[in-house]
Amino acid sequence: MRLALTALLCSGLAAAPVVAAAEHAAAPVQLRAQSVECLYTEETPDAAVCCTVRLHLKAEQGAALVNPAGGQPFASPLVGMDAAGRVLVGIFRGCESCLDNCRTLVYDFYTRPQGGWIEFDTSISICVSTGYTALPPVEFAPRRAAALQAGGMSFYFTPLPTPEGEEDPDAVFFSLEYEVSSAVHSLLFLDEAGSACTSRVLGGDYSEKSDLTRATYMLTCKGEKVGMQLRLHNPPTQHSVPVRFRAYMGILTDPAIGP
């Protein structure tokens, strides 16, 4: 017989407590349990994933979730306990897509949980970056094609026709392609006087074939040349974030540690 348990944060269920930066100043993030899923049969081999836990992590304003350098994992393992008192260790699989400046952390457990609940009263180490470093601006003419180098990365500008009906004579449209990198905090465009230009991203996509991000910009500036300033996330630091909740069959609730 196959067991399928999924505990989700949604209306009608008691939510696990949010861990906020106000309570733990060293960790400028909010953490919430998102789901616990157990899928296995009596014939499930020992090497198979028996349980998957997802945690929703959101960085507060001024902080960013950035992958550490050197191929290190973004987050540490997750340690829990089942109703039979057995220790369960979840291996960090990776992050799933989420909204801006937040991620869903996915942990796989290879030990089958026993009893009616799984409990976590622990913490995980995650990497968070605070602030950014602004590189010197690189000058280019937005009405002409250009290839720029900044921060060891390549940026490719292609001018686009002005849409019919556009009345602003200072409006410039172009597409920008650049390498995908979690190190990029933002891009800022400056006029010849060094003041920030008004810019707006009209659309964008990502090409797996070229591994480039492409965005369409509308830029408002006077003069023929502008400067592109690349801002990079500061190197991330490790923070310990508490994880405390209990998941019963079909419900996710406060831990109530003990009998």
N, C-alpha and C positions, 0 to 999 in steps of 0.2 A: 504494500500500500504506500502511496506517495504522500508525503507530508508537505503542505505548502502553507507557510506562514508569512504574511506580509503585514507589518505594522507601519502605518503611514501617519505623518502629521497632517491632519485635516480636521474639519469641523466635526464635532461629535466625539472626538477622542481627547483625552487629557494630554496636554503637551508637556514634553520634557522641558525642564527649566533652561532658559537662555543664559549663556555665560557671556557677560558683557565686559567691555574694557573698564567700565566704572568700578566693577568688582575686582578686577585683576588688571591693574594699571600697566603691568609689563606686557600684556597681550592686547593690542589694539584691534581685536576682532570679536565677532559674535559667533557662537557655535550652537547649533541646534541639531538634535537627532532628527533624521529625515525618514529612514525606513530600516526595518530589519526583515530579511527574507531568508527562509530556510526551504530548500528544495532538494530532497533526496529520497531514495528508496532503500529498501533492505539490501539491494544489490549494489548500492553506490560504492565504488572502490575507495580505498583510503586516500588515494592521491587526488580525489576529486574535491571541488569546492562544495561544502555542505551548507554554508551560511554566508550571507553577504550583508554587511552593515554599511549604510550610507549616512554621512554626517554633512550637514550644510554649514559652510563656513563663509562669513562675510567680513571683509575688512572695513574698518571705520574710516571716515573721511581723513585723508592725509596719509593713509597706509595702503599698501598694496600686497597682494599675494603673489610672490615672485619665486620662480624655481631657483634653487641654489646652484652655484656653478660646480663643475667637476662631476656631473652625473649623479649627485647625491639625491636621495628621494625627498620629495616635498614634505612628507610627514612621516612620523615614526609609527611603529606597529601599535595596534589597539588591543589592550588586554581586558578580558571580561571573565565572567563566571556564569555557569548555568545553574539550574535549580538543584542539581545533584552535587554542587560544590566543586565541580571540575573547572580548572582554569582553561580558558580559551584564548588563543592568540591569533588576532587577525593581521594578515599581511596587507600592507598598503598596495593596492593595485594601481591606483592613479586617480585622476580627476575627470569628472564628467562635465559636459558643457553646462553653463549656468548663465545668469545675468551678469551685468557689469560689476567687476570687482568682487565677485563671489564665486565659490566653487563647491561642487559636491565631491567629498572625499569618499572613495570606495575601498572597503576592506573585505577581504575574502578569508573565511575561516575553513580550515580543512579538517577540523574535528567536529563530529556531529554533536550538537547540544542535546542534553537530556533534561527531562522534566518540563514544567510548564512555563518557564520564563528564562530570559537571558538578561544579565545585569552588568552594568558598567559603573564603576566607582574608581576612576583612574584619571589620567591626563595623557595628552599626546603632545609631542614636540612638532611645531610647524615653523616654517620660515616666512617672515613678514618683512617687507621693506617700508621704511618711512622716509618720505621726502624724495627729492630727485636732484640730479646734478645737470645743470644746463651747459651744453657745449657751445663753443663760439659759433655764431651763425655762418652759414655758407651762402654766398651770394649767387643768384641766378636770375634769368629773365623768364618770368612765367608765361610769356607769350611765345616762347621758343622752346623746342625740345631740349632737354638737358639731362645729364647723368651726373649725380653728385655723390661724394663720399663723405660720410660723417660717422664718427664712432666705430669705424671699421665696417660699416654697412654701406650698401649701395641704394640709391634712390633715383628712380627714373620718372621724369616729368614729361608729359605729352600734352600740348595745348589742345583745347577743344573749342569748337565753334560757339560763339555766343548765341544762346537761345533766342528765338524770335520773340520780340516784345520786351526784351530786357532794356530798360531805360537808363540804367546807371552806366555812364561812360567809363567808370573806374573798375567795373566788374570784370574779372578775368576767370575763365573756366579752364581747368586742366585735370588730367588724371595723374595719379601718383602711385607707383608700384615700388614696393620695398620688401626686403626679406622679413620673414616672420621671426620675431624675437620677443621673448618675455621681458627683455631688458628695457624695451622702449616704454617710457612713461607717457610722452606726448610730443607733438610737433607744434611749433609756434612760428608764425611768419611775421617778419619785421619789415617796415618800410625803410627807405634810405636814411631817414632820420633816427632809426632805431626804435620807433614806436610799433606796438603790436598792430598788425592789420586785422581787419574783420574777416574771418574765414568761417566757412560752413561746409561740412561734409554732406554731400547730396546723396551719396550711396557708396556701396563698397561690396567686395566679395573676396574670396580666397581661392587660389588655384593650387590644387594638390600637385599638379604636373610641374609647375615652375616653383612651387613653395613660396609664392609671392602674395602679399596682400595688396589689393588694388582699391583705391578710393577716388571718388570724383569730388573735386573741391570747387567752391565758388569763393574767390578771393577779391576783396575790395581794397585797392591800394592806388596811390598816386605814384607816378614815376615808372620807369621801365624795368627797374630791378628791385628785387626783394631779397631778404635773407631768410633762410630756413634754419631754425634753431632746434636741434635734437635734444630732448631731455630724457635722461636715463634714470631708471630707478636706482637709488642707492643700494649698495650690497645688502642683502637680507640678513637678518639676525634670527636666531632661534628663540621661540617662546613656548612656554609650557601652558597648555590650555586644558582646563578640567573637562572631563566627559562623565556625566553622571545621570543615568536613567535606567529604567527597567522596562523591558519589552515582554509583555505577556502574549499569549496566543490571541492575536486579533486586536491588541490594544497596546498603546505606548503611554507610559505614565511615569510619575515620580518614583524614585527607587524604593523608598520604604525599606532601607537596608535592614536585614534581620528577618526573623520568622514572621 
